[in-house]
Amino acid sequence: MYTYKTRGVCSRSIDVALDGDTVADVRFQGGCDGNLKAVSKLVRGMSVDEVARLLEGNTCGNRPTSCADQLVRALREAQTQGKA
């Protein structure tokens, strides 16, 4: 499990687990509990690239990012670090 510290969003961090390039598990700490649980379920089993195509660049209100966008950053970082 790789822990990513989020920036500019309500959630404090995101724990991600990858199986190769496939999302095995996602857990958000803080943020909109129900919505983030749903996002976690929806991306499970998807490739990092698929998640990025869907969620990268998503914003929240007037913020330049969102928890979904931060998830993509977490997955990419975990992928490059080889730590998930």
N, CA, C and O atoms as a GROMACS GRO file, in nm:
protein
  336
    1MET      N    1   0.087  -0.118   0.000
    1MET     CA    2   0.000   0.000   0.000
    1MET      C    3   0.091   0.123   0.000
    1MET      O    4   0.185   0.133   0.079
    2TYR      N    5   0.060   0.215  -0.090
    2TYR     CA    6   0.135   0.340  -0.103
    2TYR      C    7   0.046   0.454  -0.055
    2TYR      O    8  -0.069   0.463  -0.096
    3THR      N    9   0.099   0.541   0.030
    3THR     CA   10   0.022   0.654   0.083
    3THR      C   11   0.067   0.782   0.015
    3THR      O   12   0.186   0.816   0.016
    4TYR      N   13  -0.028   0.852  -0.041
    4TYR     CA   14  -0.005   0.979  -0.110
    4TYR      C   15  -0.069   1.090  -0.027
    4TYR      O   16  -0.187   1.081   0.007
    5LYS      N   17   0.007   1.194   0.004
    5LYS     CA   18  -0.046   1.310   0.076
    5LYS      C   19  -0.108   1.405  -0.026
    5LYS      O   20  -0.039   1.457  -0.114
    6THR      N   21  -0.238   1.426  -0.015
    6THR     CA   22  -0.309   1.510  -0.111
    6THR      C   23  -0.276   1.657  -0.089
    6THR      O   24  -0.229   1.698   0.017
    7ARG      N   25  -0.303   1.736  -0.193
    7ARG     CA   26  -0.279   1.880  -0.189
    7ARG      C   27  -0.399   1.954  -0.248
    7ARG      O   28  -0.442   1.924  -0.359
    8GLY      N   29  -0.453   2.050  -0.172
    8GLY     CA   30  -0.559   2.135  -0.224
    8GLY      C   31  -0.698   2.076  -0.226
    8GLY      O   32  -0.786   2.128  -0.295
    9VAL      N   33  -0.720   1.966  -0.152
    9VAL     CA   34  -0.852   1.904  -0.148
    9VAL      C   35  -0.889   1.870  -0.004
    9VAL      O   36  -0.808   1.884   0.087
   10CYS      N   37  -1.012   1.826   0.015
   10CYS     CA   38  -1.060   1.795   0.150
   10CYS      C   39  -0.999   1.668   0.208
   10CYS      O   40  -0.972   1.661   0.328
   11SER      N   41  -0.976   1.568   0.124
   11SER     CA   42  -0.914   1.445   0.178
   11SER      C   43  -0.770   1.474   0.216
   11SER      O   44  -0.703   1.557   0.155
   12ARG      N   45  -0.722   1.404   0.319
   12ARG     CA   46  -0.586   1.428   0.370
   12ARG      C   47  -0.482   1.342   0.300
   12ARG      O   48  -0.368   1.384   0.279
   13SER      N   49  -0.523   1.221   0.263
   13SER     CA   50  -0.430   1.130   0.196
   13SER      C   51  -0.509   1.022   0.125
   13SER      O   52  -0.629   1.003   0.147
   14ILE      N   53  -0.438   0.950   0.037
   14ILE     CA   54  -0.499   0.840  -0.037
   14ILE      C   55  -0.403   0.722  -0.030
   14ILE      O   56  -0.285   0.734  -0.063
   15ASP      N   57  -0.454   0.608   0.014
   15ASP     CA   58  -0.377   0.483   0.015
   15ASP      C   59  -0.415   0.406  -0.110
   15ASP      O   60  -0.533   0.382  -0.136
   16VAL      N   61  -0.315   0.367  -0.189
   16VAL     CA   62  -0.341   0.293  -0.312
   16VAL      C   63  -0.258   0.165  -0.315
   16VAL      O   64  -0.145   0.161  -0.266
   17ALA      N   65  -0.316   0.062  -0.372
   17ALA     CA   66  -0.246  -0.064  -0.396
   17ALA      C   67  -0.264  -0.100  -0.542
   17ALA      O   68  -0.375  -0.098  -0.594
   18LEU      N   69  -0.154  -0.132  -0.607
   18LEU     CA   70  -0.157  -0.172  -0.747
   18LEU      C   71  -0.116  -0.317  -0.761
   18LEU      O   72  -0.037  -0.369  -0.682
   19ASP      N   73  -0.171  -0.382  -0.861
   19ASP     CA   74  -0.129  -0.515  -0.902
   19ASP      C   75  -0.076  -0.496  -1.044
   19ASP      O   76  -0.151  -0.504  -1.141
   20GLY      N   77   0.053  -0.472  -1.054
   20GLY     CA   78   0.110  -0.431  -1.183
   20GLY      C   79   0.063  -0.290  -1.213
   20GLY      O   80   0.091  -0.198  -1.138
   21ASP      N   81  -0.010  -0.274  -1.324
   21ASP     CA   82  -0.066  -0.144  -1.361
   21ASP      C   83  -0.216  -0.138  -1.336
   21ASP      O   84  -0.284  -0.047  -1.384
   22THR      N   85  -0.267  -0.233  -1.259
   22THR     CA   86  -0.410  -0.240  -1.228
   22THR      C   87  -0.436  -0.197  -1.085
   22THR      O   88  -0.363  -0.234  -0.994
   23VAL      N   89  -0.541  -0.117  -1.066
   23VAL     CA   90  -0.577  -0.070  -0.932
   23VAL      C   91  -0.636  -0.188  -0.853
   23VAL      O   92  -0.737  -0.245  -0.892
   24ALA      N   93  -0.571  -0.222  -0.743
   24ALA     CA   94  -0.618  -0.331  -0.657
   24ALA      C   95  -0.705  -0.277  -0.543
   24ALA      O   96  -0.804  -0.340  -0.506
   25ASP      N   97  -0.668  -0.160  -0.488
   25ASP     CA   98  -0.742  -0.104  -0.376
   25ASP      C   99  -0.713   0.044  -0.365
   25ASP      O  100  -0.603   0.089  -0.396
   26VAL      N  101  -0.812   0.121  -0.321
   26VAL     CA  102  -0.798   0.264  -0.296
   26VAL      C  103  -0.874   0.297  -0.168
   26VAL      O  104  -0.987   0.254  -0.149
   27ARG      N  105  -0.810   0.375  -0.082
   27ARG     CA  106  -0.875   0.420   0.042
   27ARG      C  107  -0.840   0.567   0.065
   27ARG      O  108  -0.723   0.602   0.078
   28PHE      N  109  -0.943   0.650   0.070
   28PHE     CA  110  -0.924   0.792   0.097
   28PHE      C  111  -0.934   0.816   0.247
   28PHE      O  112  -1.015   0.753   0.315
   29GLN      N  113  -0.853   0.905   0.298
   29GLN     CA  114  -0.860   0.948   0.438
   29GLN      C  115  -0.916   1.089   0.438
   29GLN      O  116  -0.852   1.182   0.389
   30GLY      N  117  -1.036   1.106   0.494
   30GLY     CA  118  -1.103   1.235   0.493
   30GLY      C  119  -1.178   1.256   0.363
   30GLY      O  120  -1.184   1.168   0.278
   31GLY      N  121  -1.235   1.374   0.348
   31GLY     CA  122  -1.310   1.407   0.227
   31GLY      C  123  -1.454   1.362   0.235
   31GLY      O  124  -1.503   1.328   0.343
   32CYS      N  125  -1.522   1.361   0.124
   32CYS     CA  126  -1.664   1.324   0.114
   32CYS      C  127  -1.676   1.172   0.116
   32CYS      O  128  -1.662   1.106   0.013
   33ASP      N  129  -1.702   1.118   0.232
   33ASP     CA  130  -1.694   0.974   0.256
   33ASP      C  131  -1.769   0.888   0.154
   33ASP      O  132  -1.710   0.799   0.094
   34GLY      N  133  -1.896   0.914   0.135
   34GLY     CA  134  -1.976   0.831   0.044
   34GLY      C  135  -1.928   0.838  -0.100
   34GLY      O  136  -1.915   0.736  -0.167
   35ASN      N  137  -1.901   0.959  -0.147
   35ASN     CA  138  -1.855   0.976  -0.285
   35ASN      C  139  -1.719   0.909  -0.306
   35ASN      O  140  -1.698   0.844  -0.408
   36LEU      N  141  -1.630   0.924  -0.212
   36LEU     CA  142  -1.496   0.868  -0.229
   36LEU      C  143  -1.494   0.717  -0.215
   36LEU      O  144  -1.412   0.650  -0.277
   37LYS      N  145  -1.584   0.662  -0.134
   37LYS     CA  146  -1.599   0.516  -0.130
   37LYS      C  147  -1.647   0.464  -0.265
   37LYS      O  148  -1.602   0.360  -0.313
   38ALA      N  149  -1.740   0.539  -0.327
   38ALA     CA  150  -1.792   0.500  -0.458
   38ALA      C  151  -1.682   0.507  -0.564
   38ALA      O  152  -1.668   0.415  -0.645
   39VAL      N  153  -1.605   0.615  -0.565
   39VAL     CA  154  -1.494   0.628  -0.660
   39VAL      C  155  -1.398   0.511  -0.643
   39VAL      O  156  -1.354   0.452  -0.742
   40SER      N  157  -1.366   0.478  -0.519
   40SER     CA  158  -1.274   0.368  -0.491
   40SER      C  159  -1.326   0.237  -0.550
   40SER      O  160  -1.249   0.161  -0.609
   41LYS      N  161  -1.455   0.210  -0.535
   41LYS     CA  162  -1.513   0.088  -0.590
   41LYS      C  163  -1.512   0.089  -0.743
   41LYS      O  164  -1.486  -0.013  -0.806
   42LEU      N  165  -1.541   0.203  -0.801
   42LEU     CA  166  -1.551   0.213  -0.947
   42LEU      C  167  -1.417   0.194  -1.017
   42LEU      O  168  -1.412   0.138  -1.127
   43VAL      N  169  -1.308   0.239  -0.955
   43VAL     CA  170  -1.178   0.230  -1.022
   43VAL      C  171  -1.107   0.096  -0.996
   43VAL      O  172  -1.011   0.063  -1.065
   44ARG      N  173  -1.154   0.021  -0.898
   44ARG     CA  174  -1.092  -0.109  -0.868
   44ARG      C  175  -1.100  -0.199  -0.991
   44ARG      O  176  -1.206  -0.216  -1.049
   45GLY      N  177  -0.986  -0.255  -1.029
   45GLY     CA  178  -0.980  -0.343  -1.145
   45GLY      C  179  -0.946  -0.271  -1.275
   45GLY      O  180  -0.921  -0.336  -1.377
   46MET      N  181  -0.944  -0.138  -1.272
   46MET     CA  182  -0.910  -0.060  -1.391
   46MET      C  183  -0.758  -0.040  -1.398
   46MET      O  184  -0.690  -0.048  -1.296
   47SER      N  185  -0.708  -0.016  -1.517
   47SER     CA  186  -0.566   0.017  -1.530
   47SER      C  187  -0.545   0.163  -1.488
   47SER      O  188  -0.639   0.243  -1.491
   48VAL      N  189  -0.424   0.195  -1.448
   48VAL     CA  190  -0.390   0.332  -1.411
   48VAL      C  191  -0.421   0.426  -1.528
   48VAL      O  192  -0.472   0.536  -1.506
   49ASP      N  193  -0.391   0.385  -1.649
   49ASP     CA  194  -0.417   0.468  -1.766
   49ASP      C  195  -0.567   0.494  -1.787
   49ASP      O  196  -0.606   0.604  -1.826
   50GLU      N  197  -0.649   0.392  -1.762
   50GLU     CA  198  -0.795   0.409  -1.775
   50GLU      C  199  -0.846   0.510  -1.673
   50GLU      O  200  -0.926   0.598  -1.707
   51VAL      N  201  -0.800   0.499  -1.549
   51VAL     CA  202  -0.841   0.592  -1.444
   51VAL      C  203  -0.797   0.733  -1.482
   51VAL      O  204  -0.873   0.828  -1.466
   52ALA      N  205  -0.675   0.746  -1.533
   52ALA     CA  206  -0.623   0.877  -1.573
   52ALA      C  207  -0.708   0.938  -1.685
   52ALA      O  208  -0.739   1.057  -1.681
   53ARG      N  209  -0.746   0.858  -1.784
   53ARG     CA  210  -0.828   0.909  -1.894
   53ARG      C  211  -0.962   0.964  -1.844
   53ARG      O  212  -1.013   1.063  -1.896
   54LEU      N  213  -1.017   0.900  -1.743
   54LEU     CA  214  -1.147   0.941  -1.690
   54LEU      C  215  -1.141   1.057  -1.592
   54LEU      O  216  -1.227   1.145  -1.594
   55LEU      N  217  -1.039   1.059  -1.506
   55LEU     CA  218  -1.043   1.149  -1.391
   55LEU      C  219  -0.937   1.260  -1.389
   55LEU      O  220  -0.952   1.358  -1.315
   56GLU      N  221  -0.833   1.246  -1.467
   56GLU     CA  222  -0.726   1.347  -1.463
   56GLU      C  223  -0.779   1.483  -1.507
   56GLU      O  224  -0.847   1.495  -1.608
   57GLY      N  225  -0.747   1.586  -1.429
   57GLY     CA  226  -0.789   1.721  -1.460
   57GLY      C  227  -0.926   1.757  -1.406
   57GLY      O  228  -0.970   1.872  -1.421
   58ASN      N  229  -0.995   1.663  -1.341
   58ASN     CA  230  -1.125   1.692  -1.281
   58ASN      C  231  -1.105   1.795  -1.170
   58ASN      O  232  -1.011   1.785  -1.091
   59THR      N  233  -1.194   1.894  -1.163
   59THR     CA  234  -1.183   1.998  -1.060
   59THR      C  235  -1.299   1.988  -0.963
   59THR      O  236  -1.397   1.919  -0.988
   60CYS      N  237  -1.285   2.059  -0.851
   60CYS     CA  238  -1.389   2.062  -0.747
   60CYS      C  239  -1.416   2.209  -0.714
   60CYS      O  240  -1.329   2.277  -0.659
   61GLY      N  241  -1.536   2.256  -0.746
   61GLY     CA  242  -1.567   2.397  -0.722
   61GLY      C  243  -1.469   2.486  -0.796
   61GLY      O  244  -1.444   2.467  -0.915
   62ASN      N  245  -1.413   2.584  -0.724
   62ASN     CA  246  -1.317   2.674  -0.787
   62ASN      C  247  -1.172   2.627  -0.770
   62ASN      O  248  -1.078   2.700  -0.803
   63ARG      N  249  -1.154   2.507  -0.719
   63ARG     CA  250  -1.019   2.453  -0.700
   63ARG      C  251  -0.966   2.399  -0.833
   63ARG      O  252  -1.044   2.351  -0.916
   64PRO      N  253  -0.835   2.406  -0.853
   64PRO     CA  254  -0.778   2.355  -0.978
   64PRO      C  255  -0.760   2.203  -0.980
   64PRO      O  256  -0.710   2.148  -1.078
   65THR      N  257  -0.802   2.136  -0.874
   65THR     CA  258  -0.788   1.991  -0.861
   65THR      C  259  -0.909   1.936  -0.787
   65THR      O  260  -0.997   2.012  -0.748
   66SER      N  261  -0.913   1.807  -0.768
   66SER     CA  262  -1.021   1.741  -0.693
   66SER      C  263  -0.964   1.614  -0.633
   66SER      O  264  -0.850   1.577  -0.662
   67CYS      N  265  -1.041   1.548  -0.550
   67CYS     CA  266  -0.995   1.420  -0.494
   67CYS      C  267  -0.974   1.318  -0.606
   67CYS      O  268  -0.882   1.236  -0.599
   68ALA      N  269  -1.058   1.322  -0.709
   68ALA     CA  270  -1.042   1.230  -0.822
   68ALA      C  271  -0.913   1.259  -0.898
   68ALA      O  272  -0.841   1.166  -0.936
   69ASP      N  273  -0.883   1.386  -0.920
   69ASP     CA  274  -0.758   1.426  -0.986
   69ASP      C  275  -0.639   1.386  -0.900
   69ASP      O  276  -0.537   1.339  -0.952
   70GLN      N  277  -0.650   1.406  -0.770
   70GLN     CA  278  -0.544   1.367  -0.678
   70GLN      C  279  -0.523   1.216  -0.679
   70GLN      O  280  -0.410   1.168  -0.662
   71LEU      N  281  -0.630   1.140  -0.698
   71LEU     CA  282  -0.618   0.995  -0.709
   71LEU      C  283  -0.530   0.957  -0.826
   71LEU      O  284  -0.444   0.870  -0.814
   72VAL      N  285  -0.549   1.022  -0.939
   72VAL     CA  286  -0.464   0.995  -1.056
   72VAL      C  287  -0.319   1.023  -1.023
   72VAL      O  288  -0.230   0.945  -1.058
   73ARG      N  289  -0.293   1.135  -0.955
   73ARG     CA  290  -0.156   1.169  -0.916
   73ARG      C  291  -0.098   1.064  -0.822
   73ARG      O  292   0.018   1.026  -0.834
   74ALA      N  293  -0.182   1.016  -0.729
   74ALA     CA  294  -0.138   0.912  -0.636
   74ALA      C  295  -0.102   0.783  -0.710
   74ALA      O  296   0.001   0.721  -0.683
   75LEU      N  297  -0.186   0.744  -0.804
   75LEU     CA  298  -0.162   0.621  -0.880
   75LEU      C  299  -0.036   0.633  -0.964
   75LEU      O  300   0.045   0.540  -0.969
   76ARG      N  301  -0.017   0.746  -1.030
   76ARG     CA  302   0.102   0.767  -1.112
   76ARG      C  303   0.229   0.764  -1.026
   76ARG      O  304   0.330   0.704  -1.064
   77GLU      N  305   0.222   0.830  -0.910
   77GLU     CA  306   0.338   0.832  -0.821
   77GLU      C  307   0.369   0.693  -0.769
   77GLU      O  308   0.485   0.652  -0.765
   78ALA      N  309   0.266   0.620  -0.728
   78ALA     CA  310   0.286   0.484  -0.680
   78ALA      C  311   0.345   0.396  -0.789
   78ALA      O  312   0.431   0.312  -0.764
   79GLN      N  313   0.298   0.416  -0.911
   79GLN     CA  314   0.345   0.339  -1.026
   79GLN      C  315   0.495   0.366  -1.051
   79GLN      O  316   0.572   0.272  -1.072
   80THR      N  317   0.535   0.490  -1.049
   80THR     CA  318   0.675   0.524  -1.076
   80THR      C  319   0.766   0.486  -0.961
   80THR      O  320   0.883   0.454  -0.981
   81GLN      N  321   0.713   0.489  -0.839
   81GLN     CA  322   0.791   0.453  -0.722
   81GLN      C  323   0.800   0.301  -0.709
   81GLN      O  324   0.889   0.249  -0.641
   82GLY      N  325   0.708   0.230  -0.774
   82GLY     CA  326   0.706   0.085  -0.763
   82GLY      C  327   0.675   0.039  -0.622
   82GLY      O  328   0.719  -0.069  -0.581
   83LYS      N  329   0.598   0.121  -0.548
   83LYS     CA  330   0.573   0.092  -0.406
   83LYS      C  331   0.432   0.047  -0.375
   83LYS      O  332   0.398   0.029  -0.258
   84ALA      N  333   0.352   0.029  -0.474
   84ALA     CA  334   0.213  -0.006  -0.440
   84ALA      C  335   0.193  -0.153  -0.452
   84ALA      O  336   0.083  -0.203  -0.428
   0.00000   0.00000   0.00000
